[in-house]
Amino acid sequence: MNSSHNNDFQSPCACQSDNGTYNNIFDHICDEFPICRQKFPIMGGKEEKKLIYFDHGASTHPPRQVIEAHKTFLENFYANIHRGNHNLSLIASDMFDNVEHIIMNFIGGNPDNNTIILTNNTTGSLDLCAYAMSFTEGITLSTVMEHHSNYLPHLRRGKVELAGINEDGSLDMDDLEDKLNRFPVKLVAVTGASNVTGFMPDIHKIARMAHKKGAKILVDGAQLLAHHPVSMKPDDDPEHIDFFAAAGHKAYAPFGSAFLFAPREIMDEIPPYIPGGGTVEFVTPREITWAKSPDRHQGGTPNIPGAIAMAESLKFLASIGMDKIREHEKSIYSYAVKKLSSLYDVDIMGPQDPERCIGVISFNIQGLPNELVSAILNYEGAIATRNGCFCAHPYIQALLKIDEPEECKLKVDRGDLLFMPGAVRASLGVYNRKEEIDDLVTMVEMIRDREWKGVYDLARSTICQPIRFTLRESEPGTAACIREDQNQGAGCSK
């Protein structure tokens, strides 16, 4: 059915000057994001300071184009999909069904032999793959680099081996190959880009290695999708990606919608992930005819507006060009690494190679807890970063060279959550600029030199919750009131 909604790619309108042209789209792209106008009070400042957002690795903000698409559906076409023969349902169904085509096109997949199954988040997508492969004999080979979501779902369904890392934090491909040769591997589960260091394993080389041994490959594309061009490659290519998982909220869409790219042959042979409404063709008291994928694994009413907004975000990225986005972020990342690495007592994790990394920089300031550094950046600089272990504990432990992580676990089990090992992470997005890196570096220098203004009480802070603070200035030349017996640095290994 024809309707007024538009499925074509469109250029970001606000990224044009009055005459319709400009030299660099990234000079104006912040105008597309309403969040860029947000300001916050800072300690010791008389005026509010404009937000500097370096937390894209956790979630990205939707641009106006995506917000409007989401709003348009809610205001004009809100209805449940499929089996509704009224105008709203027909239009909503058409918009929803087109999401699969937009995603498939964006990631370079073949719709003839593969499907896009919509989920709520990347964790759900990865768990769906782990479930699908649980019907196949063999073990899963993952890596120390993984986010917990690409490790724990496999672990609860069978044996998992982990490939290690090199001294610089990159994936040890020799160890990966050795384990492929030694174990009956059915699935290689690997990140497309680390959420801790930004390192990008060569997923197509790994795919070739896996296929040579008769295994499938699953790529956790959560960090990769919005920052680097991706291609699943043809099904008969040895470097073809079998499973690919990602979410909209890390690609400039609202929360709550994600997808799994998967082979139809596998997904149509296994029982539904969550059987229920929409997963069947016919049911009797004794027999069931299951639907084909993707419906087979999309039980219940999906997040229809979220899926439509996710597709719109991919259209937004495609209108700019993923090659251009990659080059822009690579330039910002190179600049940031150069500036931060020049600071003494500031340690950056990972390879720090712009050709092998997306824009993720995790660092520590020697002698200071990561949660304190992140809090000061926020309260005194309006700079948004993330801190902690980033749901990648084994990788953090390896990077920090914590030889006995069991000691940390014992402390956690006792409820002692202070000074967990971790880091501060600055993750870049499409609208970040070099001037913002300069502000970050200035703030890091100030914190390194113990010249912050606030009073921060780490003793009252708990893991994954904000540090409690007092909005008052300390005496000139003094630092915050951290208990001396707790000022031990970044981790439990001290």
C-alpha positions in Angstrom: 0.0 0.0 0.0 1.3 3.5 -0.9 1.6 6.0 1.9 3.4 9.3 2.6 6.3 7.7 4.5 9.6 7.7 2.6 12.0 4.8 2.5 14.7 6.5 0.4 18.0 7.6 1.7 18.1 11.3 2.4 21.0 13.6 3.2 21.0 15.4 6.6 19.3 18.6 5.7 20.8 20.8 8.5 24.3 19.9 7.3 24.0 22.3 4.3 24.9 25.9 4.2 22.5 28.6 2.8 23.5 27.9 -0.8 23.1 24.1 -0.3 26.8 23.2 -0.3 29.8 23.2 2.0 33.3 21.7 2.1 33.0 19.4 5.1 29.8 17.9 6.3 31.3 17.2 9.8 31.7 21.0 10.4 27.9 21.2 10.6 26.7 17.8 11.6 26.3 18.7 15.2 23.3 20.8 14.1 21.5 17.5 13.4 21.7 16.4 17.0 19.5 18.3 19.5 21.5 16.8 22.4 24.5 19.0 21.2 22.7 22.0 22.6 22.6 20.6 26.1 24.5 22.5 28.8 25.3 21.7 32.5 26.6 23.7 35.4 30.2 23.0 36.4 31.9 23.3 39.7 33.6 26.7 40.0 32.0 28.0 36.8 29.7 31.0 36.6 28.0 29.8 33.5 26.7 26.5 32.2 29.1 24.6 30.0 28.1 22.9 26.7 28.1 19.1 27.0 31.1 17.3 25.5 29.9 13.7 24.8 32.5 11.0 24.7 30.3 8.1 25.6 29.2 6.9 22.2 30.5 3.4 23.0 27.6 3.1 25.5 24.9 4.8 23.5 24.7 7.3 20.7 22.2 10.1 20.3 19.5 10.1 17.6 19.7 12.9 15.1 16.7 15.0 14.2 16.0 12.8 11.1 15.6 9.7 13.3 13.7 11.5 16.0 11.2 12.7 13.4 10.8 9.3 11.9 10.1 7.9 15.3 7.7 10.7 16.1 5.9 10.5 12.7 5.1 6.8 13.3 3.8 7.4 16.8 1.6 10.4 15.7 0.4 9.2 12.3 0.7 5.5 11.7 0.7 3.8 15.2 -0.9 0.4 14.8 0.0 -3.3 15.3 1.5 -5.0 12.3 0.3 -7.9 10.0 -3.2 -9.4 9.8 -4.8 -6.0 10.1 -6.7 -5.0 7.0 -7.2 -1.3 7.9 -5.1 1.6 6.7 -3.0 2.2 9.8 -2.0 -1.5 10.1 -1.2 -1.8 6.4 1.0 1.2 6.5 2.7 0.2 9.8 3.3 -3.3 8.4 4.8 -1.9 5.2 7.1 0.4 7.2 8.1 -2.4 9.6 8.7 -5.0 6.8 11.0 -2.6 5.0 13.3 -2.5 8.0 14.8 -5.9 7.1 15.6 -4.7 3.6 17.3 -1.5 4.9 19.5 -3.4 7.4 20.3 -6.1 4.9 21.4 -3.4 2.3 23.4 -1.5 4.9 25.5 -4.5 6.0 25.8 -6.0 2.5 24.0 -9.2 3.2 22.3 -11.6 0.7 18.5 -11.8 1.5 18.0 -15.0 -0.5 19.8 -17.2 1.9 19.9 -15.1 5.1 17.5 -13.3 7.3 17.3 -10.3 9.7 15.7 -11.2 13.0 14.8 -8.2 15.1 15.5 -8.2 18.9 15.6 -5.8 21.8 19.4 -5.3 22.1 22.7 -6.8 21.0 22.8 -9.1 24.0 19.5 -10.6 22.8 20.9 -11.0 19.3 24.0 -12.8 20.5 22.0 -15.0 22.8 19.7 -15.9 19.9 22.8 -17.0 17.9 24.1 -19.0 20.9 20.7 -20.7 21.1 20.6 -21.4 17.4 24.1 -23.0 17.5 23.3 -25.0 20.7 21.7 -27.6 18.4 25.0 -28.2 16.7 27.7 -30.4 18.2 31.0 -28.8 19.2 32.4 -26.0 21.3 32.4 -22.2 20.9 35.7 -20.4 20.5 35.6 -16.9 21.7 38.3 -14.4 22.8 39.5 -12.7 25.9 38.6 -9.4 24.3 34.8 -10.0 24.3 32.1 -8.0 25.9 30.4 -10.4 28.4 27.4 -10.6 26.0 29.5 -12.5 23.5 30.8 -14.9 26.1 28.2 -15.6 28.8 25.4 -16.7 26.5 27.7 -19.3 24.9 29.0 -20.4 28.3 25.6 -21.2 29.7 24.9 -23.5 26.7 28.2 -25.4 26.5 31.9 -25.4 26.6 33.8 -22.2 25.6 37.5 -21.7 24.9 39.0 -18.3 24.8 41.8 -17.1 22.4 44.2 -14.7 24.2 45.7 -11.4 23.3 49.1 -10.0 22.4 51.2 -7.7 24.6 49.6 -4.6 22.9 46.1 -5.8 23.6 45.3 -7.0 20.0 43.9 -10.4 19.3 46.5 -13.2 19.2 45.6 -14.8 15.9 48.2 -17.6 16.4 46.5 -18.6 19.5 43.1 -18.5 17.8 44.3 -20.7 15.0 45.9 -23.1 17.4 42.7 -23.5 19.3 40.8 -23.9 16.0 43.1 -26.8 15.2 42.9 -28.4 18.7 39.2 -28.2 19.5 36.0 -29.3 17.7 34.9 -25.8 17.1 31.4 -25.2 15.8 31.3 -21.4 16.2 33.9 -18.6 16.5 32.4 -15.7 18.4 34.5 -12.6 18.0 34.0 -8.8 18.4 34.0 -6.6 15.3 35.6 -3.9 17.4 36.5 -3.9 21.1 34.4 -1.7 23.4 37.5 -1.3 25.6 40.4 -0.5 23.1 38.6 -0.1 19.8 40.8 -2.8 18.3 39.2 -4.4 15.2 40.1 -8.0 14.7 40.3 -9.1 11.0 36.9 -10.7 11.0 37.1 -11.8 7.4 40.4 -13.5 7.9 38.9 -15.2 11.0 35.9 -16.2 8.9 38.2 -17.9 6.4 40.0 -19.7 9.2 36.7 -20.8 10.8 35.1 -22.0 7.6 38.3 -24.0 6.7 37.6 -26.0 9.9 33.9 -26.3 9.3 32.9 -23.8 11.8 30.6 -20.7 11.6 31.5 -17.2 12.7 29.5 -14.8 14.8 30.6 -11.1 14.9 29.5 -8.9 17.7 29.0 -5.7 15.6 27.7 -3.5 18.4 30.8 -1.2 18.2 31.5 -1.6 14.6 28.2 -0.9 12.8 28.2 3.0 13.1 31.9 3.5 12.8 33.3 1.4 10.0 31.9 0.0 6.7 30.8 -3.6 7.0 30.0 -6.3 4.5 28.8 -9.8 5.1 30.3 -10.8 1.7 28.7 -13.3 -0.7 27.6 -16.6 0.9 30.0 -18.6 -1.2 33.0 -16.4 -0.3 35.3 -18.1 2.3 35.3 -14.8 4.2 31.5 -14.6 4.4 30.1 -13.6 7.9 27.5 -16.2 9.0 26.1 -14.3 12.0 26.2 -10.5 12.7 24.7 -8.8 15.7 24.2 -5.1 16.4 21.8 -2.6 18.0 20.3 0.7 17.0 21.2 2.6 20.2 24.9 2.4 19.3 24.1 3.6 15.8 22.2 6.8 16.5 18.7 5.3 17.1 16.6 5.1 20.2 16.9 2.3 22.8 15.2 -1.0 22.4 15.8 -2.3 18.8 18.5 -4.6 17.5 19.0 -7.3 15.0 20.7 -10.6 14.1 21.8 -11.4 10.6 21.7 -15.2 10.3 21.5 -18.0 7.7 17.9 -19.0 6.9 18.9 -22.6 6.7 19.9 -22.7 10.3 17.2 -20.5 11.7 14.4 -22.3 9.9 15.5 -25.7 11.2 15.5 -25.0 14.9 12.5 -24.4 17.3 11.4 -20.8 17.9 13.6 -18.9 20.3 10.4 -17.7 22.2 7.3 -19.5 20.9 4.2 -17.5 20.9 2.1 -15.0 18.9 3.4 -14.6 15.4 5.8 -17.6 15.4 3.3 -20.1 13.8 1.5 -20.8 10.6 -1.1 -23.1 12.2 -1.9 -24.7 15.5 -4.1 -27.6 16.5 -4.4 -29.2 20.0 -1.9 -31.8 18.8 0.3 -30.2 16.1 2.1 -27.0 15.3 3.3 -25.6 12.0 6.0 -23.1 12.7 6.5 -20.0 10.6 9.7 -19.4 8.6 12.3 -16.9 9.7 12.3 -14.1 10.8 8.7 -14.5 12.2 9.7 -17.9 13.6 11.9 -16.2 16.2 10.1 -12.9 16.7 7.5 -13.9 19.2 5.0 -11.3 20.3 4.5 -7.7 19.3 7.9 -6.2 18.3 9.2 -2.7 19.0 7.7 -1.4 15.8 8.6 2.3 16.2 12.1 1.4 17.5 12.7 -0.8 14.5 11.6 2.0 12.1 13.8 4.5 13.9 16.8 2.1 13.7 16.3 1.7 10.0 16.1 5.5 9.7 19.4 5.8 11.6 21.1 3.5 9.1 19.7 5.7 6.3 21.2 8.7 8.0 24.6 7.1 8.2 24.4 5.9 4.6 23.5 9.4 3.4 26.8 10.6 4.9 28.8 7.6 3.7 30.5 5.1 6.0 33.8 5.7 4.4 33.6 9.4 5.2 32.5 8.7 8.8 35.4 6.3 9.2 38.0 8.8 7.9 36.5 11.6 10.1 36.6 9.5 13.3 40.0 8.2 12.4 41.3 11.7 12.2 39.8 12.7 15.6 41.1 9.4 17.2 44.6 10.0 15.9 44.6 13.5 17.3 43.3 12.3 20.6 45.8 9.5 21.0 48.7 11.8 20.1 47.7 14.4 22.6 46.9 12.0 25.5 49.9 9.8 25.0 52.1 12.9 25.3 51.0 13.4 28.9 53.2 11.8 31.6 51.4 9.6 34.2 48.6 8.9 31.7 48.4 5.3 30.5 46.4 4.4 27.4 45.2 0.8 26.9 45.5 -1.1 23.6 47.2 -0.9 20.3 46.5 2.9 19.6 46.7 2.2 15.9 44.2 4.3 13.9 44.3 1.8 11.1 43.3 -1.0 13.4 41.1 0.8 15.9 37.8 2.7 16.0 37.5 5.8 18.1 37.7 4.2 21.6 40.3 5.4 24.1 40.6 3.8 27.5 43.1 5.3 29.9 44.1 5.7 33.6 45.9 8.5 35.4 48.5 6.9 37.7 47.5 6.9 41.3 43.9 7.9 40.8 40.8 5.7 40.7 39.0 5.6 37.4 35.7 6.5 38.9 37.1 9.6 40.5 38.7 10.8 37.2 35.4 10.2 35.3 33.4 12.1 38.0 35.7 15.1 37.9 35.5 15.2 34.1 31.8 15.4 34.4 31.2 17.7 37.3 34.0 20.2 36.5 34.2 19.9 32.7 30.8 18.7 31.5 32.7 15.9 29.7 30.8 12.6 29.5 33.0 9.5 29.7 32.4 6.0 31.0 34.5 4.2 33.6 34.9 0.8 35.1 35.4 -2.6 33.4 32.9 -2.0 30.5 31.4 -5.4 30.8 34.7 -6.9 29.7 36.3 -8.1 32.9 38.7 -10.7 31.4 40.0 -8.2 28.9 40.5 -5.5 31.5 42.3 -7.9 33.8 44.6 -8.9 30.9 45.3 -5.3 29.9 46.1 -4.3 33.5 48.1 -7.4 34.0 46.2 -8.6 37.0 47.7 -12.0 37.5 45.3 -13.0 40.3 41.8 -11.7 39.5 40.4 -14.1 42.1 41.6 -11.6 44.7 39.3 -9.0 43.2 36.4 -11.5 43.1 36.9 -12.2 46.8 36.6 -8.5 47.6 33.5 -8.2 45.5 31.9 -11.2 47.1 32.6 -9.5 50.5 30.8 -6.4 49.3 34.1 -4.4 49.0 33.5 -2.6 45.7 36.0 0.3 46.1 38.8 0.6 43.7 37.8 -2.1 41.2 40.2 -2.5 38.4 39.1 -0.5 35.4 39.7 2.6 33.3 38.2 5.8 31.9 36.8 5.5 28.4 36.4 8.2 25.9 34.5 6.9 22.8 34.1 9.0 19.8 31.1 9.7 17.5 30.3 11.3 14.3 29.8 14.9 15.7 33.0 15.0 17.9 35.6 17.6 17.0 39.3 18.2 17.7 38.4 21.2 19.9 36.6 18.8 22.3 39.7 16.6 22.5 41.7 19.7 23.5 39.2 20.3 26.3 39.5 16.7 27.4 43.3 16.8 27.4 43.3 20.1 29.4 41.0 18.5 32.0 43.1 15.3 32.2 46.2 17.4 32.8 44.4 19.3 35.6 43.3 16.0 37.3 46.7 14.5 36.9 48.2 17.5 38.7 45.6 17.1 41.5 44.1 20.6 40.9 40.4 19.8 40.9 38.0 21.9 42.8 35.3 19.6 44.2 35.2 17.3 47.2 34.5 13.7 46.3 33.7 10.9 48.7 34.7 7.6 47.2 33.9 5.8 50.5 30.2 6.4 49.8 30.3 5.4 46.2 29.3 2.0 44.9 30.0 0.2 41.7 28.1 1.4 38.6 26.6 4.3 40.6 27.6 8.0 40.6 30.2 9.2 43.1 28.6 11.3 45.8 30.0 14.9 45.7 29.7 18.2 47.4 29.2 21.3 45.3 31.8 23.5 47.1 35.3 24.5 46.4 38.2 23.1 48.4 40.9 25.2 49.9 43.3 26.7 47.4 46.1 24.2 46.5 44.3 21.2 48.2 42.8 18.2 46.6 39.6 16.3 47.2 39.1 14.4 50.5 39.9 10.8 49.5 40.7 8.6 52.4 44.5 8.1 52.4 44.2 4.4 52.9 42.1 4.1 49.8 44.2 6.2 47.4 45.7 3.1 45.8 45.3 3.6 42.0 43.3 1.7 39.5 43.0 -1.9 40.6 43.0 -4.7 43.1 46.4 -5.8 42.0 48.2 -3.1 44.0 
